[in-house]
């Protein structure tokens, strides 16, 4: 039986949307308030969806405690209460848009999950704005 299991999590982080190849004027024009040189923050909400076949011996798709710990150790501990631009290696040279953050989270989790699982990450930057990878 193929099924999906979900885990919700959250982290709070600051960022600035800024392209160093552009002028300040162009950054202001494209990113607006998100280009604030003093940064701004979000309370990110995340849904991690794992899909695959249920193990007939355990009845589990995946032990949700393992997924919970993976998200805590690899995502929340890495990004929570951080300035993504300044405090994380992942965004030293990558603009921390919701799209890029979502993809980075997916890559990190994907590298720790068995290939038998399909994985999807949905990231809410605000209650009304969210992105999903893969789409």
C-alpha positions in Angstrom: 0.0 0.0 0.0 1.4 3.4 -1.0 0.7 6.2 1.5 1.9 9.6 2.6 3.0 10.7 6.1 3.4 14.3 7.1 5.3 16.2 9.8 4.9 19.9 10.6 7.6 22.0 12.1 8.6 25.6 12.3 11.5 27.9 12.7 12.0 31.7 13.1 14.7 33.3 11.0 15.8 36.7 9.6 16.9 37.4 6.1 17.4 40.0 3.5 16.7 39.7 -0.2 19.6 41.3 -1.9 21.5 40.6 -5.1 25.1 41.9 -4.7 25.5 42.1 -8.5 22.8 44.7 -8.7 22.7 48.4 -7.7 20.9 49.4 -4.5 18.2 51.0 -6.6 17.6 47.8 -8.6 17.5 45.7 -5.3 15.0 48.2 -3.9 12.9 48.0 -7.1 12.8 44.2 -7.2 12.8 43.2 -3.5 11.1 46.3 -1.9 10.8 46.1 1.9 12.4 42.6 1.8 15.7 44.4 0.9 15.9 46.1 4.2 19.6 46.4 5.0 18.8 45.7 8.7 17.0 42.4 7.7 13.6 41.3 8.6 12.1 38.0 10.0 9.5 35.4 9.5 7.9 32.6 11.5 8.4 29.9 8.9 6.0 26.9 9.0 7.0 23.8 7.2 5.3 20.6 6.1 7.4 17.6 5.2 5.6 14.9 3.2 7.2 11.5 2.9 5.6 9.0 0.4 6.1 5.4 -0.2 5.1 1.8 0.6 4.1 0.7 4.1 6.4 -1.9 5.6 4.3 -5.0 6.1 6.3 -6.0 9.2 5.9 -2.7 11.1 2.9 -1.2 9.5 4.9 2.1 9.2 5.7 4.0 6.1 8.4 5.7 8.3 8.8 6.0 12.0 7.5 9.6 12.6 9.9 9.9 15.6 12.8 9.4 13.2 11.3 12.0 10.9 10.7 14.4 13.8 14.3 14.0 15.0 15.7 14.5 11.5 13.8 17.7 11.0 14.8 19.0 14.5 18.5 18.1 14.1 19.0 19.1 10.4 16.6 22.0 9.8 15.3 23.6 13.0 18.7 23.5 14.8 20.4 24.8 11.7 18.0 27.7 10.8 16.0 28.6 13.9 16.7 32.1 15.3 19.4 32.6 12.7 20.1 35.4 10.2 20.1 33.2 7.1 22.3 35.6 5.2 25.0 35.8 7.9 24.7 32.7 10.0 24.3 29.9 7.6 26.6 28.4 5.0 23.7 27.5 2.7 22.8 31.2 2.1 26.2 32.9 2.0 26.0 33.1 -1.8 22.3 32.1 -2.4 19.5 34.6 -2.0 17.3 33.3 0.9 14.0 33.6 -0.9 11.2 31.2 0.2 11.8 29.2 -3.0 15.5 28.8 -2.3 15.0 28.0 1.4 12.4 25.3 0.5 14.8 23.7 -2.0 17.7 23.8 0.5 15.5 22.1 3.1 14.5 19.5 0.6 18.1 18.8 -0.4 19.2 18.4 3.3 16.4 16.1 4.2 16.7 14.1 0.9 20.4 13.4 1.7 19.3 11.8 5.0 16.3 9.7 3.8 16.4 6.3 2.2 15.8 6.5 -1.6 12.7 4.3 -1.2 10.9 7.4 0.0 9.6 10.2 -2.1 9.9 13.6 -0.4 8.1 16.9 -0.7 8.6 20.1 1.3 6.0 22.9 1.7 7.3 26.1 3.3 5.0 28.9 4.6 6.7 32.2 4.8 3.5 33.8 5.9 0.1 32.1 6.4 -0.9 33.2 2.9 2.4 32.8 1.1 4.0 29.4 0.6 6.1 27.4 -1.8 6.5 23.7 -2.4 9.3 21.5 -3.8 9.0 19.5 -5.9 6.0 21.1 -7.3 
